[in-house]
Amino acid sequence: EFVQGLYNGKYCYSDSMTEEQIALLRIPSGVEDIIRRMVAENRIIFLTGNPGDGKTYLIKAIKEHLHDVFIETDMNRVREEKIDSLMDDIISCYEQNKPCIIAANEFPFHKLGNHFRVRSPKLYKEIIEVRRNILIYGKQTLELKRICIIDLNERNLLDKDRCIVKQILDKFTSLLQPYSGSNTTLAHNVSALASNLVQQQILNIFSYISMSGQHFVIRDVLGMVSHMLVSCTDPDHEGSGYYYDAMFDGSNELMSFALQFDPILLSSPTWDEKLWNGEITDGWQFDCPIKWPHQITKETGTVEDAVIRFKSIKRKFFFENVFAKELMSLQPQDFSKCIDILVRIKQDPTG
């Protein structure tokens, strides 16, 4: 229920989570290290980003390190008449060399800055200077004074070097394994998403998504993985609920964007004909399909039913058959070339 609730449900927001639930989701990151270091140095920390980027969650996850720190976990809930009081607290921390953390979406942060321009020109000037030196992974181009801005909107959660998807997959499959015995589809999803082959194919798709330049928040990533795993346990969900179908039928922004990398779009006449006729019986890492599309048309099913079955089998083949890796070469060439260039730059920066 908890994992299911991460997809467009009540557990999408850390404000509604218990300490135990926050601990279940905790995946250590470089951002947490930065926050702890900035607190130890008595910085005024502005944690900014889009809704769903994990600002409140990050603060709650490391609260044991935040003793005697003034914290506002959500600027959106600060009413207009309370802005002056909040500013007084921040200015007091600034002048008394005490740390504080303010979590704010982009517009509330901009609005707060305008207030500081009148109330504390010195603090405002430093905010403007530091905005050009946003901290994400600890690198900086100027010497920080008191102000530190950590903009989660600038981090790429799907970047190949920092992708958190594998950590989420490992955590969720481990969490769900004891509960999957009574649901065969859930048992399949848990086993498959814990395997190296399936994970690598999934991570390859996320690598292509990361090249888009789009920003996807942690809430979208958690929602997508949870839907892949446990949509089969939702009585209102149509379809079988296998992860390879669920990955491409969700409604959050990340899942909608992933549709352009759906394996059914990879045209390979030879493989497609074999998958339609049930001629691929080797290389399956879990179970070989029992019924193939051509059988449906020969029985009482319609062509539409056969096509639906074909799409599901082709996705299954892409993720679970050792012979499907060559299909990756059919993904959009602009993304493939971009990844190849970045890999070469990393391997030979002088070249």
Legacy VTK file of the C-alpha trace (Angstrom):
# vtk DataFile Version 3.0
C-alpha trace
ASCII
DATASET POLYDATA
POINTS 351 float
0.000 0.000 0.000
2.824 2.389 0.850
4.696 1.774 -2.422
1.440 2.004 -4.373
0.683 5.320 -2.684
3.863 6.845 -4.120
2.183 6.956 -7.523
-0.227 9.908 -7.542
-1.344 9.032 -4.020
-1.225 10.109 -0.423
2.444 9.207 0.012
3.616 11.580 -2.729
4.269 14.283 -0.140
6.714 13.965 2.736
4.482 16.134 4.947
2.092 13.169 5.195
4.804 10.553 5.822
5.835 9.110 9.149
9.476 8.964 10.198
9.461 5.241 9.412
8.195 5.852 5.869
10.758 8.572 5.239
13.456 6.171 6.415
12.169 3.514 4.002
12.646 5.894 1.076
15.945 7.365 2.144
18.612 7.239 -0.547
21.723 9.164 0.552
22.837 11.827 -1.897
25.470 14.484 -2.332
22.852 17.116 -1.538
22.489 15.841 2.026
26.256 16.080 2.501
26.234 19.669 1.243
23.416 20.667 3.603
25.188 19.123 6.597
28.438 20.867 5.684
26.725 24.229 5.179
24.939 23.902 8.539
28.253 23.119 10.255
29.630 26.317 8.705
26.641 28.360 9.967
25.347 29.222 6.500
21.971 30.671 5.619
20.767 27.917 3.290
18.065 28.428 0.694
16.896 25.068 -0.645
15.013 25.760 -3.865
13.466 23.762 -6.683
10.212 22.692 -8.265
7.347 21.080 -6.327
8.245 17.417 -5.905
12.020 17.938 -6.010
12.313 16.640 -2.442
13.076 19.803 -0.471
10.965 18.944 2.568
11.958 15.293 2.367
15.683 16.132 2.435
15.268 18.269 5.534
13.246 15.607 7.337
15.662 12.861 6.334
18.635 14.552 8.033
16.855 16.306 10.861
19.015 14.481 13.430
21.904 16.666 12.188
19.923 19.902 12.438
19.911 20.697 16.148
19.359 24.373 17.018
18.819 25.256 13.348
15.976 27.558 12.333
14.027 25.763 9.578
11.131 26.624 7.306
10.263 23.477 5.348
7.801 25.110 2.938
7.598 28.787 2.019
4.281 28.125 0.263
2.543 27.721 3.594
3.830 31.063 4.959
0.972 33.533 4.710
1.640 37.080 3.540
1.136 38.539 6.997
3.814 36.157 8.351
6.513 37.125 5.831
7.919 39.906 8.022
8.251 37.544 10.964
10.068 34.986 8.809
12.402 37.665 7.504
13.194 38.756 11.055
14.209 35.176 11.910
16.415 34.854 8.826
18.064 38.247 9.344
18.656 37.404 13.005
20.433 34.160 12.014
22.429 36.080 9.407
23.601 38.722 11.858
24.249 36.325 14.776
26.201 33.806 12.708
23.660 31.025 13.159
22.553 28.518 10.503
19.080 28.321 9.059
17.378 26.433 6.227
14.575 27.841 4.104
12.878 25.538 1.572
11.097 27.431 -1.178
9.845 26.898 -4.695
11.226 29.273 -7.305
8.544 31.974 -7.147
8.309 32.215 -3.311
12.111 32.400 -3.198
12.138 35.241 -5.736
9.392 37.000 -3.782
11.341 36.647 -0.531
14.395 38.123 -2.233
12.427 41.236 -3.152
11.497 41.677 0.495
15.150 41.427 1.515
16.076 44.145 -0.967
14.204 46.598 1.264
14.760 45.086 4.699
18.396 43.942 4.438
20.310 45.257 1.402
23.519 43.524 2.533
21.852 40.120 2.721
20.039 40.765 -0.570
23.290 41.680 -2.340
24.909 38.455 -1.213
21.894 36.423 -2.379
22.210 37.963 -5.844
25.935 37.190 -5.964
25.464 33.613 -4.828
22.622 32.914 -7.274
25.308 32.761 -9.933
27.094 30.152 -7.872
24.348 27.625 -7.197
25.590 24.617 -5.218
24.566 21.199 -6.476
27.444 18.779 -6.069
29.710 20.856 -3.844
31.614 22.780 -6.514
31.806 26.560 -6.285
33.342 29.410 -8.258
33.470 32.062 -5.545
34.111 32.115 -1.830
30.881 31.767 0.099
30.199 34.272 2.842
26.994 33.472 4.737
24.512 32.633 1.982
24.271 29.240 0.270
21.689 28.398 -2.418
21.073 24.762 -3.311
18.842 24.579 -6.374
17.425 21.070 -6.833
16.020 22.143 -10.178
19.568 22.054 -11.524
20.319 18.425 -10.643
19.698 15.608 -13.091
18.373 12.566 -11.246
18.647 10.456 -14.406
22.184 11.360 -15.419
24.179 8.175 -16.034
26.763 9.031 -13.368
24.228 10.085 -10.722
21.101 8.156 -11.692
19.125 7.149 -8.610
16.854 4.691 -10.442
18.979 1.639 -9.632
19.037 2.555 -5.937
15.250 2.930 -5.961
14.791 -0.377 -7.797
17.035 -2.186 -5.325
15.292 -0.638 -2.332
11.739 -1.289 -3.577
12.338 -4.869 -4.744
13.961 -5.683 -1.405
11.054 -4.060 0.435
8.374 -5.897 -1.579
9.977 -9.325 -1.847
8.416 -10.706 1.376
4.926 -9.615 0.230
4.953 -10.920 -3.351
4.119 -14.587 -2.738
0.348 -14.279 -3.131
0.427 -12.281 -6.384
2.162 -13.949 -9.333
2.448 -10.721 -11.329
3.964 -8.861 -8.385
6.363 -11.776 -7.824
7.445 -11.559 -11.464
7.898 -7.781 -11.272
9.989 -8.011 -8.116
12.227 -10.763 -9.496
12.661 -9.122 -12.883
13.384 -5.625 -11.585
16.055 -7.040 -9.299
17.913 -8.706 -12.197
20.946 -7.179 -13.890
19.645 -7.574 -17.456
16.301 -5.894 -16.808
17.867 -3.131 -14.736
20.418 -2.398 -17.459
17.738 -2.068 -20.128
15.698 0.205 -17.872
18.751 2.332 -17.060
19.524 2.600 -20.784
16.093 4.135 -21.359
16.597 6.538 -18.454
19.942 7.535 -19.969
18.143 8.568 -23.147
15.551 10.477 -21.131
18.338 12.330 -19.282
19.636 13.659 -22.607
16.370 15.489 -23.260
17.233 18.495 -21.117
13.911 18.073 -19.295
13.836 18.286 -15.519
11.964 15.517 -13.741
11.438 15.721 -10.001
12.076 12.936 -7.511
8.314 12.538 -7.041
7.994 11.552 -10.717
10.824 9.019 -10.485
9.422 7.404 -7.341
5.957 7.353 -8.887
7.154 5.686 -12.068
9.080 2.922 -10.303
6.252 2.267 -7.839
3.713 2.044 -10.683
5.939 -0.412 -12.560
6.098 -2.661 -9.526
2.676 -2.568 -7.906
0.109 -1.409 -10.482
-0.837 -5.106 -10.595
-2.164 -4.802 -7.035
-4.515 -1.929 -7.882
-8.047 -3.261 -8.541
-8.869 -0.162 -10.574
-5.875 -0.574 -12.900
-6.661 -1.981 -16.330
-4.357 -4.567 -17.852
-2.125 -7.226 -16.402
0.167 -4.892 -14.473
3.477 -6.342 -15.636
6.236 -3.759 -15.201
7.136 -3.670 -18.914
3.595 -2.534 -19.781
3.052 -0.376 -16.688
6.226 1.594 -17.446
4.515 3.104 -20.488
0.921 3.557 -19.331
1.262 5.963 -16.404
0.257 9.594 -16.303
3.034 11.545 -14.585
5.350 13.733 -16.660
8.266 11.319 -16.634
6.161 8.377 -17.807
4.530 10.456 -20.511
7.967 11.491 -21.773
9.223 7.887 -21.671
6.633 6.895 -24.279
8.964 7.976 -27.084
11.382 5.232 -25.972
8.741 2.494 -25.815
10.298 -0.670 -27.329
7.249 -1.137 -29.547
8.516 1.840 -31.578
11.780 0.057 -32.419
11.092 -1.299 -35.867
12.827 -4.599 -36.618
10.885 -6.631 -39.220
12.816 -9.851 -38.571
12.370 -9.786 -34.795
8.780 -8.533 -35.095
7.785 -11.411 -37.366
9.363 -13.949 -35.032
7.665 -12.414 -32.003
4.308 -12.408 -33.777
4.618 -16.053 -34.809
6.103 -17.317 -31.540
9.425 -18.358 -33.028
11.619 -16.967 -30.223
11.762 -19.531 -27.459
15.395 -19.132 -26.398
17.092 -16.428 -24.346
14.214 -15.683 -21.958
15.515 -14.953 -18.477
12.300 -15.704 -16.624
9.427 -17.290 -18.504
8.749 -17.737 -22.191
5.373 -16.363 -23.373
2.683 -19.032 -23.471
0.330 -17.499 -26.020
1.574 -15.632 -29.079
-0.255 -13.042 -31.246
-0.758 -15.351 -34.241
-2.581 -17.828 -32.015
-5.102 -15.181 -30.986
-6.110 -14.460 -34.582
-6.491 -18.187 -35.263
-8.810 -18.598 -32.311
-11.692 -16.317 -31.352
-9.679 -13.149 -30.743
-9.585 -10.081 -32.954
-6.634 -8.500 -34.713
-6.774 -5.725 -32.110
-6.397 -8.294 -29.334
-3.444 -9.815 -31.154
-1.780 -6.413 -31.551
-2.165 -5.692 -27.829
-0.573 -9.058 -27.072
2.245 -8.377 -29.554
3.079 -5.032 -27.931
3.278 -6.641 -24.500
5.478 -9.501 -25.758
7.812 -7.109 -27.578
8.302 -5.084 -24.405
8.903 -8.265 -22.446
11.427 -9.354 -25.082
13.228 -6.011 -24.899
13.713 -6.228 -21.137
13.945 -9.962 -20.450
15.574 -11.657 -23.440
19.363 -11.718 -23.844
19.023 -11.306 -27.628
17.217 -7.955 -27.323
20.223 -5.777 -26.516
20.783 -5.058 -30.205
17.402 -3.308 -30.284
18.986 -0.483 -28.268
20.827 0.554 -31.444
17.429 1.397 -32.937
16.687 4.081 -30.365
16.653 7.689 -31.702
20.080 8.422 -33.139
20.372 11.958 -31.783
20.197 10.631 -28.224
22.578 7.760 -28.984
25.178 10.043 -30.561
24.929 12.506 -27.678
25.610 9.735 -25.158
28.547 8.449 -27.235
30.090 11.939 -27.361
29.744 12.438 -23.605
31.288 9.027 -22.914
34.269 9.833 -25.142
34.749 13.206 -23.457
34.733 11.551 -20.040
37.235 8.920 -21.170
39.543 11.397 -22.906
38.933 15.011 -21.734
41.868 16.306 -23.820
40.571 14.783 -27.044
LINES 1 352
351 0 1 2 3 4 5 6 7 8 9 10 11 12 13 14 15 16 17 18 19 20 21 22 23 24 25 26 27 28 29 30 31 32 33 34 35 36 37 38 39 40 41 42 43 44 45 46 47 48 49 50 51 52 53 54 55 56 57 58 59 60 61 62 63 64 65 66 67 68 69 70 71 72 73 74 75 76 77 78 79 80 81 82 83 84 85 86 87 88 89 90 91 92 93 94 95 96 97 98 99 100 101 102 103 104 105 106 107 108 109 110 111 112 113 114 115 116 117 118 119 120 121 122 123 124 125 126 127 128 129 130 131 132 133 134 135 136 137 138 139 140 141 142 143 144 145 146 147 148 149 150 151 152 153 154 155 156 157 158 159 160 161 162 163 164 165 166 167 168 169 170 171 172 173 174 175 176 177 178 179 180 181 182 183 184 185 186 187 188 189 190 191 192 193 194 195 196 197 198 199 200 201 202 203 204 205 206 207 208 209 210 211 212 213 214 215 216 217 218 219 220 221 222 223 224 225 226 227 228 229 230 231 232 233 234 235 236 237 238 239 240 241 242 243 244 245 246 247 248 249 250 251 252 253 254 255 256 257 258 259 260 261 262 263 264 265 266 267 268 269 270 271 272 273 274 275 276 277 278 279 280 281 282 283 284 285 286 287 288 289 290 291 292 293 294 295 296 297 298 299 300 301 302 303 304 305 306 307 308 309 310 311 312 313 314 315 316 317 318 319 320 321 322 323 324 325 326 327 328 329 330 331 332 333 334 335 336 337 338 339 340 341 342 343 344 345 346 347 348 349 350
